[in-house]
Amino acid sequence: MTKLYYAPGACSLGIHVLLEEIGRPYDLATVNLREGGQFAADYTGVNPKSKVPTLVREDGSTLTEFPAIAWWLARSNPQANLLPEDAEAQARVLEAMDYVVATLHMQGFSRMARPGNFAPNEADHEAVKARGKQIFARGFEVLDAALAGKDYVAGAYSIADAALFFAEFWAAARSGMTLPANCAAHYERMKARPAVQRALQQEGLVA
């Protein structure tokens, strides 16, 4: 059975949502990032990158990195309609998903949550956090414009929406930020999906 290693409320929430959308059985294993669980030997043996999410597939092989896992889940479960057939729409899905992961997550939120990774001097941490918040807010402006006139990032629901949702969750539920109008509407639309509700419940989260 497929097994997802995740941290509650982390970027792995997006993969958790996709597994619920697909509807096939899977197992969950929690990685406690605050207690350094990502560096424990039993986890580094699964994923030496010490990151989440990690997906162990039915054949025992391991897949890491959000975009790769999301892409594989969509391509190997075509019945779930998580990826459009049109090449242009697929490119837009990948464009949005990569922007969320590489910019909002790695450049924005990571500065806000772990400033020590960007500046060893504690005196610089507030400036690092402020810069992260700027990147995060600017990223939502870009994505808000991309959502104009659409319910979902590529028109139809896709893996990009699961990626955007975890960023929206961080902003609204974890950071107290006010989302721009189109992203706020997307966030509410996502929260109404049964798959999202199940994933949030299983992780003990309130959005």
MDAnalysis code that builds the backbone (N, CA, C; Angstrom):
import MDAnalysis as mda
import numpy as np

u = mda.Universe.empty(621, n_residues=207, atom_resindex=np.repeat(np.arange(207), 3), trajectory=True)
u.add_TopologyAttr("name", ["N", "CA", "C"] * 207)
u.add_TopologyAttr("resid", np.arange(1, 208))
u.add_TopologyAttr("resname", ["MET", "THR", "LYS", "LEU", "TYR", "TYR", "ALA", "PRO", "GLY", "ALA", "CYS", "SER", "LEU", "GLY", "ILE", "HIS", "VAL", "LEU", "LEU", "GLU", "GLU", "ILE", "GLY", "ARG", "PRO", "TYR", "ASP", "LEU", "ALA", "THR", "VAL", "ASN", "LEU", "ARG", "GLU", "GLY", "GLY", "GLN", "PHE", "ALA", "ALA", "ASP", "TYR", "THR", "GLY", "VAL", "ASN", "PRO", "LYS", "SER", "LYS", "VAL", "PRO", "THR", "LEU", "VAL", "ARG", "GLU", "ASP", "GLY", "SER", "THR", "LEU", "THR", "GLU", "PHE", "PRO", "ALA", "ILE", "ALA", "TRP", "TRP", "LEU", "ALA", "ARG", "SER", "ASN", "PRO", "GLN", "ALA", "ASN", "LEU", "LEU", "PRO", "GLU", "ASP", "ALA", "GLU", "ALA", "GLN", "ALA", "ARG", "VAL", "LEU", "GLU", "ALA", "MET", "ASP", "TYR", "VAL", "VAL", "ALA", "THR", "LEU", "HIS", "MET", "GLN", "GLY", "PHE", "SER", "ARG", "MET", "ALA", "ARG", "PRO", "GLY", "ASN", "PHE", "ALA", "PRO", "ASN", "GLU", "ALA", "ASP", "HIS", "GLU", "ALA", "VAL", "LYS", "ALA", "ARG", "GLY", "LYS", "GLN", "ILE", "PHE", "ALA", "ARG", "GLY", "PHE", "GLU", "VAL", "LEU", "ASP", "ALA", "ALA", "LEU", "ALA", "GLY", "LYS", "ASP", "TYR", "VAL", "ALA", "GLY", "ALA", "TYR", "SER", "ILE", "ALA", "ASP", "ALA", "ALA", "LEU", "PHE", "PHE", "ALA", "GLU", "PHE", "TRP", "ALA", "ALA", "ALA", "ARG", "SER", "GLY", "MET", "THR", "LEU", "PRO", "ALA", "ASN", "CYS", "ALA", "ALA", "HIS", "TYR", "GLU", "ARG", "MET", "LYS", "ALA", "ARG", "PRO", "ALA", "VAL", "GLN", "ARG", "ALA", "LEU", "GLN", "GLN", "GLU", "GLY", "LEU", "VAL", "ALA"])
u.atoms.positions = np.array([
    [0.839, -1.195, 0.000],
    [0.000, 0.000, 0.000],
    [0.879, 1.253, 0.000],
    [0.456, 2.275, -0.713],
    [1.158, 3.551, -0.733],
    [1.193, 4.154, 0.668],
    [2.336, 4.769, 1.011],
    [2.479, 5.362, 2.338],
    [3.022, 6.782, 2.207],
    [2.350, 7.729, 2.837],
    [2.777, 9.123, 2.811],
    [3.383, 9.505, 4.154],
    [4.639, 9.951, 4.117],
    [5.275, 10.539, 5.291],
    [5.004, 12.048, 5.226],
    [4.425, 12.584, 6.290],
    [3.977, 13.964, 6.260],
    [4.206, 14.625, 7.616],
    [4.136, 15.941, 7.619],
    [4.115, 16.723, 8.849],
    [2.823, 17.527, 8.827],
    [2.022, 17.485, 9.881],
    [0.739, 18.187, 9.888],
    [0.874, 19.663, 9.516],
    [0.116, 20.066, 8.510],
    [0.104, 21.450, 8.089],
    [1.278, 21.884, 7.242],
    [2.205, 20.991, 6.954],
    [3.348, 21.330, 6.105],
    [2.936, 21.237, 4.636],
    [3.895, 21.410, 3.732],
    [3.571, 21.334, 2.309],
    [3.020, 19.968, 1.928],
    [3.330, 18.962, 2.739],
    [2.789, 17.625, 2.484],
    [1.271, 17.586, 2.545],
    [0.655, 18.622, 3.134],
    [-0.811, 18.701, 3.160],
    [-1.375, 18.641, 1.746],
    [-0.688, 19.265, 0.799],
    [-1.163, 19.239, -0.586],
    [-1.174, 17.837, -1.166],
    [-0.152, 17.044, -0.881],
    [-0.104, 15.662, -1.350],
    [-1.181, 14.842, -0.654],
    [-1.380, 15.095, 0.628],
    [-2.436, 14.411, 1.382],
    [-3.788, 14.656, 0.725],
    [-4.044, 15.889, 0.332],
    [-5.287, 16.229, -0.361],
    [-5.422, 15.438, -1.662],
    [-4.342, 15.349, -2.422],
    [-4.390, 14.621, -3.690],
    [-4.678, 13.140, -3.478],
    [-4.098, 12.541, -2.451],
    [-4.380, 11.134, -2.155],
    [-5.856, 10.943, -1.824],
    [-6.425, 11.898, -1.120],
    [-7.852, 11.813, -0.822],
    [-8.693, 12.011, -2.077],
    [-8.258, 12.878, -2.963],
    [-8.978, 13.076, -4.230],
    [-8.968, 11.796, -5.060],
    [-7.857, 11.090, -5.050],
    [-7.738, 9.854, -5.831],
    [-8.623, 8.759, -5.259],
    [-8.650, 8.647, -3.937],
    [-9.570, 7.714, -3.293],
    [-9.076, 6.295, -3.157],
    [-7.811, 6.042, -3.431],
    [-7.260, 4.698, -3.238],
    [-6.673, 4.585, -1.831],
    [-6.641, 3.371, -1.275],
    [-6.117, 3.215, 0.093],
    [-4.657, 3.644, 0.203],
    [-4.319, 4.231, 1.335],
    [-2.942, 4.614, 1.609],
    [-2.757, 4.688, 3.121],
    [-1.504, 4.643, 3.538],
    [-1.159, 4.782, 4.949],
    [-0.500, 6.133, 5.177],
    [-0.561, 6.597, 6.432],
    [0.076, 7.844, 6.823],
    [1.120, 7.587, 7.898],
    [2.219, 8.317, 7.830],
    [3.246, 8.264, 8.876],
    [3.656, 9.702, 9.183],
    [3.512, 10.103, 10.440],
    [3.826, 11.469, 10.837],
    [5.322, 11.647, 11.067],
    [5.845, 12.766, 10.590],
    [7.230, 13.158, 10.852],
    [7.171, 14.450, 11.666],
    [7.649, 14.408, 12.889],
    [7.599, 15.578, 13.773],
    [8.796, 16.482, 13.489],
    [8.554, 17.507, 12.685],
    [9.640, 18.391, 12.287],
    [10.165, 19.208, 13.462],
    [9.291, 19.596, 14.374],
    [9.714, 20.428, 15.504],
    [10.676, 19.681, 16.429],
    [10.505, 18.368, 16.492],
    [11.379, 17.559, 17.340],
    [12.528, 16.928, 16.556],
    [12.685, 17.341, 15.304],
    [13.795, 16.845, 14.499],
    [13.582, 15.463, 13.927],
    [12.319, 15.045, 13.808],
    [12.029, 13.712, 13.290],
    [12.545, 13.485, 11.885],
    [12.706, 14.575, 11.123],
    [13.205, 14.437, 9.750],
    [14.665, 14.010, 9.701],
    [15.374, 14.155, 10.849],
    [16.784, 13.780, 10.910],
    [17.009, 12.435, 11.609],
    [15.942, 11.828, 12.093],
    [16.058, 10.540, 12.777],
    [16.450, 9.453, 11.783],
    [17.201, 8.484, 12.250],
    [17.729, 7.443, 11.370],
    [16.630, 6.666, 10.667],
    [15.513, 6.430, 11.363],
    [14.454, 5.650, 10.732],
    [13.789, 6.410, 9.589],
    [13.903, 7.761, 9.608],
    [13.335, 8.525, 8.495],
    [14.367, 8.799, 7.409],
    [15.594, 9.104, 7.775],
    [16.605, 9.353, 6.752],
    [16.887, 8.097, 5.938],
    [16.563, 6.952, 6.517],
    [16.675, 5.714, 5.750],
    [15.639, 5.636, 4.643],
    [14.555, 6.364, 4.828],
    [13.498, 6.431, 3.805],
    [13.772, 7.593, 2.851],
    [14.094, 8.761, 3.447],
    [14.369, 9.947, 2.644],
    [15.591, 10.667, 3.220],
    [16.751, 10.463, 2.641],
    [17.979, 11.089, 3.160],
    [17.991, 12.608, 3.017],
    [17.030, 13.177, 2.300],
    [16.952, 14.633, 2.170],
    [16.424, 15.286, 3.439],
    [15.842, 14.468, 4.346],
    [15.285, 14.986, 5.606],
    [14.209, 16.040, 5.354],
    [13.330, 15.722, 4.423],
    [12.241, 16.627, 4.075],
    [10.937, 15.832, 3.986],
    [9.823, 16.556, 4.018],
    [8.531, 15.986, 3.663],
    [7.990, 16.808, 2.491],
    [7.140, 16.200, 1.669],
    [6.591, 14.847, 1.775],
    [7.512, 13.787, 1.177],
    [7.266, 12.560, 1.603],
    [7.880, 11.388, 0.990],
    [6.773, 10.383, 0.718],
    [6.770, 9.837, -0.475],
    [5.772, 8.844, -0.838],
    [6.466, 7.516, -1.126],
    [6.111, 6.506, -0.362],
    [6.601, 5.151, -0.627],
    [5.494, 4.434, -1.390],
    [5.829, 4.000, -2.601],
    [4.819, 3.416, -3.475],
    [4.637, 1.927, -3.213],
    [3.635, 1.360, -3.847],
    [3.266, -0.035, -3.582],
    [4.400, -1.000, -3.878],
    [5.280, -0.642, -4.807],
    [6.402, -1.524, -5.126],
    [7.593, -1.313, -4.194],
    [7.435, -0.434, -3.202],
    [8.500, -0.172, -2.246],
    [9.436, 0.951, -2.633],
    [9.310, 1.466, -3.846],
    [10.178, 2.567, -4.279],
    [9.701, 3.880, -3.664],
    [10.642, 4.794, -3.505],
    [10.369, 6.061, -2.835],
    [10.404, 7.221, -3.818],
    [9.475, 8.137, -3.648],
    [9.418, 9.337, -4.474],
    [9.388, 10.543, -3.539],
    [10.224, 11.536, -3.832],
    [10.299, 12.739, -3.011],
    [10.088, 13.976, -3.875],
    [9.923, 15.129, -3.218],
    [9.709, 16.443, -3.822],
    [8.251, 16.586, -4.284],
    [7.612, 17.638, -3.809],
    [6.188, 17.853, -4.064],
    [5.824, 17.770, -5.551],
    [6.487, 18.523, -6.454],
    [6.068, 18.471, -7.856],
    [6.161, 17.069, -8.462],
    [7.222, 16.330, -8.124],
    [7.379, 14.981, -8.678],
    [6.285, 14.048, -8.171],
    [5.991, 14.122, -6.871],
    [4.953, 13.251, -6.310],
    [3.594, 13.603, -6.901],
    [3.279, 14.894, -6.955],
    [1.984, 15.322, -7.488],
    [1.830, 14.902, -8.948],
    [2.873, 15.089, -9.730],
    [2.836, 14.713, -11.153],
    [2.615, 13.214, -11.305],
    [3.351, 12.430, -10.527],
    [3.213, 10.973, -10.621],
    [1.815, 10.525, -10.207],
    [1.285, 11.087, -9.139],
    [-0.057, 10.721, -8.703],
    [-1.083, 11.026, -9.790],
    [-0.948, 12.185, -10.425],
    [-1.898, 12.556, -11.478],
    [-1.781, 11.646, -12.690],
    [-0.546, 11.366, -13.122],
    [-0.356, 10.552, -14.318],
    [-0.710, 9.087, -14.096],
    [-0.512, 8.590, -12.888],
    [-0.793, 7.179, -12.618],
    [-2.229, 6.940, -12.160],
    [-2.987, 8.019, -12.013],
    [-4.401, 7.903, -11.636],
    [-5.242, 8.811, -12.529],
    [-5.265, 8.534, -13.834],
    [-5.956, 9.437, -14.768],
    [-7.449, 9.581, -14.489],
    [-8.040, 8.573, -13.824],
    [-9.466, 8.632, -13.528],
    [-9.810, 9.764, -12.567],
    [-8.813, 10.268, -11.842],
    [-9.055, 11.336, -10.864],
    [-9.097, 12.719, -11.506],
    [-8.696, 12.806, -12.782],
    [-8.734, 14.086, -13.515],
    [-7.976, 15.197, -12.786],
    [-6.759, 14.901, -12.385],
    [-5.943, 15.872, -11.666],
    [-4.985, 16.631, -12.574],
    [-4.999, 16.312, -13.853],
    [-4.110, 16.955, -14.814],
    [-4.850, 17.093, -16.136],
    [-4.916, 18.292, -16.706],
    [-5.604, 18.458, -17.987],
    [-4.874, 17.742, -19.108],
    [-5.594, 17.412, -20.162],
    [-4.990, 16.720, -21.294],
    [-4.259, 17.679, -22.226],
    [-4.731, 18.900, -22.300],
    [-4.155, 19.890, -23.198],
    [-2.751, 20.290, -22.744],
    [-1.815, 20.335, -23.668],
    [-0.417, 20.626, -23.340],
    [-0.245, 22.026, -22.760],
    [-0.952, 23.005, -23.295],
    [-0.855, 24.364, -22.781],
    [-1.365, 24.434, -21.346],
    [-2.487, 23.778, -21.071],
    [-3.034, 23.769, -19.719],
    [-2.100, 23.036, -18.756],
    [-1.485, 21.944, -19.229],
    [-0.514, 21.232, -18.389],
    [0.661, 22.131, -18.039],
    [1.126, 22.894, -19.016],
    [2.241, 23.809, -18.758],
    [1.862, 24.833, -17.704],
    [0.624, 25.331, -17.745],
    [0.169, 26.305, -16.752],
    [0.063, 25.673, -15.369],
    [-0.339, 24.428, -15.321],
    [-0.397, 23.708, -14.041],
    [1.003, 23.612, -13.436],
    [1.974, 23.186, -14.234],
    [3.347, 23.047, -13.749],
    [3.943, 24.403, -13.378],
    [3.634, 25.418, -14.167],
    [4.120, 26.767, -13.899],
    [3.663, 27.246, -12.523],
    [2.364, 27.097, -12.258],
    [1.811, 27.551, -10.978],
    [2.329, 26.711, -9.819],
    [2.377, 25.390, -9.994],
    [2.821, 24.510, -8.926],
    [4.283, 24.782, -8.570],
    [5.125, 24.916, -9.559],
    [6.537, 25.179, -9.301],
    [6.732, 26.539, -8.631],
    [5.914, 27.521, -9.005],
    [6.020, 28.852, -8.408],
    [5.652, 28.799, -6.927],
    [4.591, 28.056, -6.608],
    [4.201, 27.915, -5.202],
    [5.324, 27.267, -4.398],
    [5.850, 26.171, -4.913],
    [6.850, 25.408, -4.157],
    [8.188, 26.155, -4.081],
    [8.672, 26.640, -5.214],
    [10.011, 27.225, -5.264],
    [10.067, 28.650, -4.719],
    [8.998, 29.421, -4.896],
    [9.019, 30.824, -4.488],
    [8.266, 31.063, -3.183],
    [6.966, 30.762, -3.155],
    [6.212, 31.005, -1.928],
    [6.726, 30.164, -0.773],
    [6.970, 28.881, -1.042],
    [7.410, 27.973, 0.016],
    [8.884, 28.200, 0.370],
    [9.769, 27.942, -0.577],
    [11.197, 27.911, -0.280],
    [11.782, 29.300, -0.022],
    [11.294, 30.315, -0.739],
    [11.864, 31.654, -0.583],
    [11.078, 32.530, 0.395],
    [9.750, 32.372, 0.405],
    [8.931, 33.204, 1.260],
    [8.685, 32.633, 2.635],
    [7.883, 31.578, 2.702],
    [7.494, 31.032, 3.996],
    [8.688, 30.501, 4.780],
    [9.645, 29.904, 4.105],
    [10.812, 29.369, 4.814],
    [11.566, 30.468, 5.546],
    [11.657, 31.656, 4.976],
    [12.296, 32.776, 5.666],
    [11.495, 33.179, 6.903],
    [10.169, 33.131, 6.775],
    [9.321, 33.512, 7.904],
    [9.392, 32.487, 9.030],
    [9.443, 31.211, 8.677],
    [9.391, 30.149, 9.686],
    [10.754, 29.758, 10.218],
    [11.786, 29.833, 9.369],
    [13.121, 29.376, 9.780],
    [14.183, 30.390, 9.355],
    [14.156, 31.576, 9.939],
    [15.113, 32.616, 9.528],
    [16.568, 32.215, 9.759],
    [16.801, 31.318, 10.731],
    [18.166, 30.886, 11.003],
    [18.810, 30.161, 9.845],
    [17.991, 29.612, 8.938],
    [18.539, 28.948, 7.758],
    [19.090, 29.949, 6.744],
    [18.692, 31.234, 6.898],
    [19.096, 32.253, 5.932],
    [20.080, 33.258, 6.516],
    [20.126, 33.337, 7.861],
    [21.041, 34.268, 8.517],
    [21.461, 33.693, 9.863],
    [22.720, 33.304, 10.033],
    [23.149, 32.710, 11.295],
    [23.102, 33.691, 12.462],
    [23.205, 34.982, 12.168],
    [23.176, 36.003, 13.205],
    [21.733, 36.302, 13.597],
    [21.395, 36.042, 14.872],
    [20.016, 36.220, 15.328],
    [19.536, 37.658, 15.170],
    [20.440, 38.597, 15.207],
    [20.066, 40.004, 15.061],
    [19.466, 40.298, 13.691],
    [19.743, 39.426, 12.720],
    [19.231, 39.623, 11.358],
    [17.904, 38.919, 11.109],
    [17.437, 38.155, 12.074],
    [16.272, 37.299, 11.822],
    [15.000, 38.073, 11.513],
    [14.765, 39.173, 12.176],
    [13.547, 39.929, 11.901],
    [13.545, 40.478, 10.475],
    [14.700, 40.894, 10.008],
    [14.800, 41.380, 8.628],
    [14.563, 40.242, 7.641],
    [15.079, 39.061, 7.971],
    [14.854, 37.890, 7.118],
    [13.365, 37.561, 7.070],
    [12.705, 37.571, 8.211],
    [11.264, 37.288, 8.259],
    [10.482, 38.318, 7.447],
    [10.863, 39.571, 7.568],
    [10.171, 40.626, 6.827],
    [10.318, 40.426, 5.327],
    [11.510, 40.056, 4.902],
    [11.731, 39.798, 3.480],
    [10.904, 38.600, 3.025],
    [10.825, 37.565, 3.864],
    [10.009, 36.410, 3.525],
    [8.554, 36.780, 3.362],
    [8.066, 37.634, 4.241],
    [6.663, 38.056, 4.152],
    [6.411, 38.837, 2.872],
    [7.390, 39.650, 2.462],
    [7.266, 40.393, 1.204],
    [7.161, 39.440, 0.017],
    [8.041, 38.429, -0.001],
    [8.034, 37.445, -1.093],
    [6.710, 36.688, -1.106],
    [6.265, 36.301, 0.078],
    [5.013, 35.557, 0.217],
    [3.847, 36.392, -0.310],
    [3.759, 37.647, 0.118],
    [2.660, 38.514, -0.297],
    [2.700, 38.780, -1.795],
    [3.889, 39.029, -2.323],
    [4.021, 39.273, -3.761],
    [3.626, 38.036, -4.556],
    [3.981, 36.869, -4.055],
    [3.602, 35.639, -4.734],
    [2.100, 35.484, -4.840],
    [1.396, 35.850, -3.792],
    [-0.060, 35.762, -3.836],
    [-0.664, 36.782, -4.798],
    [-0.014, 37.927, -4.956],
    [-0.490, 38.891, -5.952],
    [-0.413, 38.294, -7.353],
    [0.682, 37.613, -7.635],
    [0.866, 36.982, -8.947],
    [-0.173, 35.888, -9.165],
    [-0.368, 35.052, -8.173],
    [-1.318, 33.951, -8.304],
    [-2.750, 34.451, -8.321],
    [-3.022, 35.541, -7.612],
    [-4.358, 36.120, -7.634],
    [-4.722, 36.576, -9.047],
    [-3.762, 37.179, -9.719],
    [-4.003, 37.612, -11.098],
    [-4.230, 36.417, -12.017],
    [-3.499, 35.334, -11.769],
    [-3.651, 34.130, -12.595],
    [-5.015, 33.476, -12.398],
    [-5.623, 33.703, -11.239],
    [-6.932, 33.107, -10.943],
    [-8.099, 33.946, -11.439],
    [-7.848, 35.121, -11.951],
    [-8.926, 36.018, -12.357],
    [-9.881, 35.335, -13.334],
    [-11.148, 35.329, -12.991],
    [-12.172, 34.750, -13.860],
    [-12.223, 33.241, -13.870],
    [-11.473, 32.580, -12.964],
    [-11.421, 31.119, -12.947],
    [-11.672, 30.598, -11.535],
    [-12.256, 29.411, -11.471],
    [-12.433, 28.757, -10.182],
    [-11.140, 28.108, -9.707],
    [-10.365, 27.595, -10.675],
    [-9.135, 26.893, -10.337],
    [-8.003, 27.395, -11.219],
    [-6.786, 27.066, -10.855],
    [-5.604, 27.642, -11.484],
    [-5.594, 27.465, -13.001],
    [-5.894, 26.249, -13.462],
    [-5.866, 25.969, -14.902],
    [-7.276, 25.893, -15.481],
    [-8.243, 26.448, -14.785],
    [-9.635, 26.364, -15.216],
    [-10.342, 25.221, -14.531],
    [-9.871, 23.993, -14.792],
    [-10.381, 22.804, -14.112],
    [-9.462, 22.457, -12.946],
    [-9.999, 21.771, -11.964],
    [-9.225, 21.382, -10.780],
    [-8.017, 20.535, -11.187],
    [-6.881, 20.774, -10.528],
    [-5.659, 20.049, -10.877],
    [-4.712, 20.004, -9.679],
    [-3.573, 19.374, -9.882],
    [-2.555, 19.285, -8.842],
    [-2.054, 20.663, -8.419],
    [-2.137, 21.638, -9.306],
    [-1.695, 22.994, -8.954],
    [-2.556, 23.578, -7.842],
    [-3.822, 23.213, -7.807],
    [-4.721, 23.744, -6.783],
    [-4.394, 23.180, -5.409],
    [-3.953, 21.937, -5.356],
    [-3.527, 21.358, -4.076],
    [-2.276, 22.059, -3.572],
    [-1.380, 22.425, -4.486],
    [-0.180, 23.166, -4.101],
    [-0.547, 24.556, -3.594],
    [-1.397, 25.249, -4.328],
    [-1.804, 26.584, -3.907],
    [-2.539, 26.529, -2.572],
    [-3.320, 25.492, -2.352],
    [-4.069, 25.386, -1.106],
    [-3.151, 25.334, 0.105],
    [-2.064, 24.571, 0.044],
    [-1.224, 24.502, 1.243],
    [-0.583, 25.855, 1.523],
    [-0.286, 26.629, 0.477],
    [0.258, 27.970, 0.692],
    [-0.809, 28.893, 1.269],
    [-2.022, 28.775, 0.772],
    [-3.124, 29.582, 1.310],
    [-3.393, 29.228, 2.768],
    [-3.286, 27.943, 3.090],
    [-3.482, 27.512, 4.472],
    [-2.432, 28.145, 5.380],
    [-1.173, 28.116, 4.942],
    [-0.109, 28.743, 5.725],
    [-0.402, 30.222, 5.944],
    [-0.823, 30.897, 4.864],
    [-1.049, 32.335, 4.952],
    [-2.222, 32.668, 5.862],
    [-3.360, 32.030, 5.627],
    [-4.583, 32.382, 6.340],
    [-4.662, 31.776, 7.729],
    [-4.360, 30.473, 7.837],
    [-4.548, 29.770, 9.112],
    [-3.328, 29.825, 10.019],
    [-2.137, 29.901, 9.440],
    [-0.917, 29.855, 10.243],
    [-0.280, 31.232, 10.447],
    [-0.429, 32.122, 9.480],
    [0.274, 33.405, 9.547],
    [-0.651, 34.598, 9.736],
    [-1.960, 34.370, 9.710],
    [-2.908, 35.458, 9.920],
    [-2.924, 36.487, 8.814],
    [-2.469, 36.125, 7.622],
    [-2.456, 37.052, 6.502],
    [-3.827, 37.103, 5.835],
    [-4.121, 38.232, 5.231],
    [-5.356, 38.379, 4.458],
    [-5.050, 38.063, 3.000],
    [-5.691, 37.054, 2.474],
    [-5.457, 36.662, 1.085],
    [-6.138, 37.643, 0.136],
    [-5.529, 37.900, -1.029],
    [-6.224, 38.720, -2.030],
    [-7.484, 38.011, -2.505],
    [-8.402, 38.769, -3.092],
    [-9.774, 38.309, -3.330],
    [-9.881, 36.975, -4.061],
    [-9.169, 36.818, -5.163],
    [-9.301, 35.582, -5.943],
    [-8.713, 34.384, -5.201],
    [-7.608, 34.608, -4.498],
    [-7.019, 33.525, -3.711],
    [-7.917, 33.183, -2.525],
    [-8.524, 34.193, -1.917],
    [-9.434, 33.940, -0.801],
    [-10.617, 33.106, -1.262],
    [-11.144, 33.419, -2.443],
    [-12.271, 32.642, -2.982],
    [-11.824, 31.216, -3.300],
    [-10.623, 31.077, -3.836],
    [-10.081, 29.748, -4.135],
    [-9.907, 28.947, -2.855],
    [-9.404, 29.588, -1.813],
    [-9.208, 28.931, -0.517],
    [-10.534, 28.405, 0.037],
    [-11.573, 29.216, -0.028],
    [-12.886, 28.784, 0.447],
    [-13.431, 27.646, -0.418],
    [-13.197, 27.743, -1.711],
    [-13.651, 26.690, -2.637],
    [-12.949, 25.375, -2.322],
    [-11.666, 25.467, -2.031],
    [-10.906, 24.260, -1.686],
    [-11.383, 23.667, -0.364],
    [-11.616, 24.503, 0.619],
    [-12.058, 24.007, 1.924],
    [-13.404, 23.296, 1.843],
    [-14.187, 23.616, 0.825],
    [-15.496, 22.980, 0.652],
    [-15.395, 21.600, 0.017],
    [-14.228, 21.253, -0.528],
    [-14.081, 19.952, -1.170],
    [-13.971, 18.853, -0.102],
    [-14.728, 17.769, -0.246],
    [-14.675, 16.688, 0.746],
    [-13.272, 16.133, 0.962],
    [-12.481, 16.028, -0.094],
    [-11.123, 15.499, 0.043],
    [-10.277, 16.395, 0.940],
    [-10.428, 17.698, 0.795],
    [-9.687, 18.645, 1.627],
    [-10.143, 18.540, 3.076],
    [-11.429, 18.444, 3.273],
    [-11.961, 18.316, 4.635],
    [-11.445, 17.055, 5.320],
    [-11.369, 15.963, 4.581],
    [-10.871, 14.724, 5.170],
    [-9.391, 14.839, 5.526],
    [-8.599, 15.446, 4.631],
    [-7.171, 15.596, 4.898],
    [-6.939, 16.487, 6.124],
    [-7.663, 17.578, 6.218],
    [-7.524, 18.468, 7.365],
    [-7.901, 17.760, 8.647],
    [-8.979, 17.003, 8.605],
    [-9.415, 16.271, 9.795],
    [-8.376, 15.261, 10.226],
    [-7.823, 14.520, 9.275],
    [-6.841, 13.490, 9.599],
    [-5.574, 14.095, 10.182],
    [-5.246, 15.337, 9.793],
    [-4.047, 15.983, 10.314],
    [-4.334, 16.829, 11.557],
    [-5.598, 16.837, 11.981],
    [-5.968, 17.598, 13.179],
    [-5.872, 19.087, 12.990],
    [-6.219, 19.568, 11.787],
    [-6.068, 20.981, 11.460],
    [-7.420, 21.660, 11.289],
    [-7.444, 22.940, 11.577],
    [-8.635, 23.756, 11.354],
    [-8.232, 24.881, 10.407],
    [-8.912, 24.952, 9.274],
    [-8.601, 25.977, 8.269],
    [-9.580, 27.132, 8.356],
])
